[in-house]
């Protein structure tokens, strides 16, 4: 249901949150969280650009203290989440397709509400 991008970002974010007192090098974060190197650096940079964490050249990455729901984290880390909202606007003609899409929409809304209630 959720992407590896979200999973890996969450693991690294929580590692930084558990170690907020210092900057940590990307290789150390990647090693401690078992995130593949090819993903790790890219996702860390993405989190910096979204303001979730900070970085200083030569010092590494550091946690930024802020209150945030899992939904907010999801929206910031999932680049594809912007495109997903448009998928519900397609024209559906078949009765069963409409029903299926309605079910998926209801499930999605419940999941979104739960994600908004989870603080990270």
C-alpha positions in Angstrom: 0.0 0.0 0.0 2.8 2.4 0.8 6.0 2.9 -1.1 9.6 2.0 -0.2 10.3 5.8 -0.5 8.0 6.5 2.4 9.3 3.5 4.4 13.0 4.5 4.0 12.3 8.2 4.6 10.4 7.3 7.8 13.2 5.0 9.1 15.9 7.6 8.5 13.7 10.4 9.9 13.0 8.5 13.1 16.7 7.6 13.5 17.5 11.3 13.4 14.7 12.1 15.8 16.1 9.5 18.2 19.5 11.2 18.0 18.6 14.9 17.9 21.7 16.2 19.7 24.2 16.1 16.8 24.7 16.0 13.0 25.0 12.5 11.6 26.7 11.6 8.3 24.5 10.1 5.6 26.6 6.9 5.5 26.0 6.4 9.2 22.2 7.0 8.9 22.0 4.6 6.0 24.0 1.9 7.8 22.0 2.2 11.0 18.6 2.0 9.2 19.5 -0.6 6.6 18.3 1.7 3.8 19.9 0.9 0.4 22.7 3.5 -0.4 21.2 4.2 -3.8 18.0 5.4 -2.0 19.4 6.9 1.2 21.3 9.9 0.0 18.5 10.9 -2.4 15.8 10.6 0.2 17.8 12.5 2.8 18.3 15.3 0.3 14.5 15.2 -0.5 13.7 15.5 3.3 16.1 18.5 3.5 14.4 20.2 0.6 11.0 19.7 2.2 12.2 21.1 5.6 11.8 17.9 7.5 15.5 17.8 8.4 18.5 20.1 8.0 22.0 19.4 6.7 25.4 21.1 6.8 28.1 20.3 4.3 30.8 18.3 5.9 28.8 17.7 9.1 25.8 15.6 8.0 22.1 15.7 8.7 20.1 16.7 11.8 16.5 16.4 13.1 14.3 19.5 13.1 11.9 19.6 16.1 8.4 20.1 14.9 5.0 18.5 15.5 3.8 16.6 12.5 1.2 13.9 11.7 2.1 10.8 9.7 -0.2 12.2 6.9 1.9 15.4 6.7 5.0 13.3 6.6 3.5 11.2 3.9 2.5 14.2 1.7 6.0 15.8 2.1 7.9 12.6 1.3 5.8 11.0 -1.4 6.3 12.9 -4.6 3.5 10.8 -6.3 0.9 11.9 -3.7 0.3 15.0 -5.7 -0.7 13.0 -8.7 -2.9 10.5 -6.9 -5.7 12.9 -6.2 -6.3 13.3 -10.0 -7.0 9.6 -10.4 -10.4 9.9 -8.9 -11.6 12.3 -11.5 -11.5 9.9 -14.4 -14.7 9.1 -16.2 -16.0 5.7 -15.1 -18.9 4.3 -17.1 -19.3 0.7 -15.8 -21.6 0.3 -12.7 -19.2 -2.2 -11.0 -16.2 0.0 -11.8 -18.0 3.0 -10.1 -18.8 0.9 -7.1 -15.2 -0.4 -6.9 -13.8 3.1 -7.1 -16.3 4.3 -4.5 -15.1 1.6 -2.1 -11.4 2.5 -2.7 -12.2 6.2 -2.1 -13.9 5.4 1.2 -11.0 3.2 2.3 -8.5 5.9 1.2 -10.4 8.5 3.2 -10.3 6.4 6.3 -6.6 5.7 6.0 -6.0 9.4 5.5 -7.9 10.2 8.6 -6.0 7.7 10.6 -2.7 9.0 9.3 -3.7 12.5 10.3 -4.2 11.3 13.9 -0.8 9.6 14.2 1.8 12.0 15.5 5.4 11.3 14.7 
